[in-house]
Each structure stands twice: as C-alpha cells, then as structure tokens.
Amino acid sequence: MASRHGSAVIDPGARLADDVRVGPLCVIEGDVTVGPGTVLLPGTVLLDGARVGAACRLGPYATVGGLPMDRDFAGEASTAVLEDGVELRDFASVHRATGAGAATVIGAGTVVMNYVHVTHNVQVGREVVLTTQVQLGGHARIGDRAVLGAGAMVHQFCRVGAGAMVGAGGGVRQDVLPYLTASGFPARHYRLNRVGLRRAGVAPKVVGALETTARALRRRDADALAAADRSVPEVALLLDFGRDSRRGVAAFAR
C-alpha cells in the first residue's frame, strides 16, 4: 500500500509508483520518477532529473539529482539514475550529469553508504559497495562488484575495474585493474582480490588463471602475458583493461 507522510512535499508532476513509501519531510520535484516498492526515508530529496528504480531504499536525508558541480554545465536536461535495488544511505548524494541527455548511473543492487558523494557523469556498475565517505570524481567508472573502502577517493576520469578492492583511505589517481586490490595514497596494486572472487562464486580454475596473469603483469613478463588464456573472459578483461585508459594504470607496490 502507498504511504505518503503528510509533511512530505511532492510536486504533482512527479511520477511515483502506487506503492512507493514516502517518509516525513521528503521533497520530490516534478521531473522525477520512482519505481515500485521503493522506500524514501525521512528527509530524502529527489530533485529534477532523478530516476529511481524499483525496490530501492533511500535515506534518511539522501539527495538524488543535485546540479553538477562542473563549470561546463549550462543548465541542460540530464539525469541521475538509480537502477533497481539500490540502497542509498544517510546523507549520501548523487548528482546529475553534464551534457544534454547524459546520465550519472548507479547500477542495480549497489550499496552506497553514508556520506558518499557520486558526482556528475559517474558510472557505477552492478552490486558495487561504496563504503562510508567514498568520493567519486567526475566521469569516474566503477566496475561490477567492486568494493571501495571507507574514505577512498577516485580522481575524475579514473576507473576501478570489476571485482577490484580499494582499501580504506585509498587515493585513486590512476586506473585500478579488475580483480586486484589496491591501497595507499596514491593507490598501488598489491595482489589478487581473492576474497571478492570467492564471494562472487568465481571458479577456482579461473582464480588460478587470474593469479598467473596478475603475476605476469607485476613482473612485466611479456612471454607469460602472451601465453595467458584469453578464452577465460576474466583474464581477457584483465589484460585489455588498460587499453582505453585516460589516466594510465596504477603501478604495483614494490
């Protein structure tokens, strides 16, 4: 059943599924859509351009659709998209994108903990965990099932690969490879993210192939890299990840 608290301010133009629950002191502007089964906890603000999927849980005091903090933004129509099953916790914020029709996107099943900021044009994959106070710079890209520890910061245009783990307080100034761990300021690669791979149910044979490839990358062993088994999709992704880098790939720790 729909539940709309009497203190909530909801623009008549907003499109909310019938069973959306809106808590006290929420503010919802007109150019907003919210999918079925979503819960808006007290004080949550959905500004023009917010697109919230089904079965999400937002707040308390989360904000979606804030204007880009970008000098290139000229008031054009854009969106901030939360796909299905996203959890956006206390005082977290997701801003709209710069560029007509562009979108900032949080992928399905992602958990965004308190005080996280996701700025303009960021693309976050599915089932990602952004821990408390993570800050993502403009146009950053976070791969599926990546985990960013508390207070980690990602520079604009940097990428964190699928299944990677960035340690608490890490400063990502260059791309972090898929399935590896990185930490420090600036962040450096350390080892394969075996814990994350096990939790994702990755087969031991694939984990072994990734381990061999990661060691070859660390040692810059051209022969071993040439012999890597590209028929394994995860290995191919790891090998090809740096090809499209704008910031370069972070070094390995010594």
JOBELRA-V769624 format. One line per field, one symbol per residue. phi: phi as a letter, one per 40 degrees, with the letter a starting at -180 (. if undefined). A space follows every 10 residues. Layout:
phi->???
//
This chain:
phi->.cabccccbb cdccbbddbc bbccgcbbcc cbbbccgcbb cdgcbbcdgc bbccfcbbhc fcbbhccdca cccbgccabb bbccgcbbcd gcbbcccchd gcbcbbcdgc bbccgcbbcd gcbbccfcbb cdgcbbcdgc bbcdgcbbcd gcbbcdgcbb cdgcbbcdgc bcbbcbcdgb baagbccbcb accccccccc gccdccdccc cccccccccf cccccccccc ccdccdcccc dccbccbgbd cccc
//
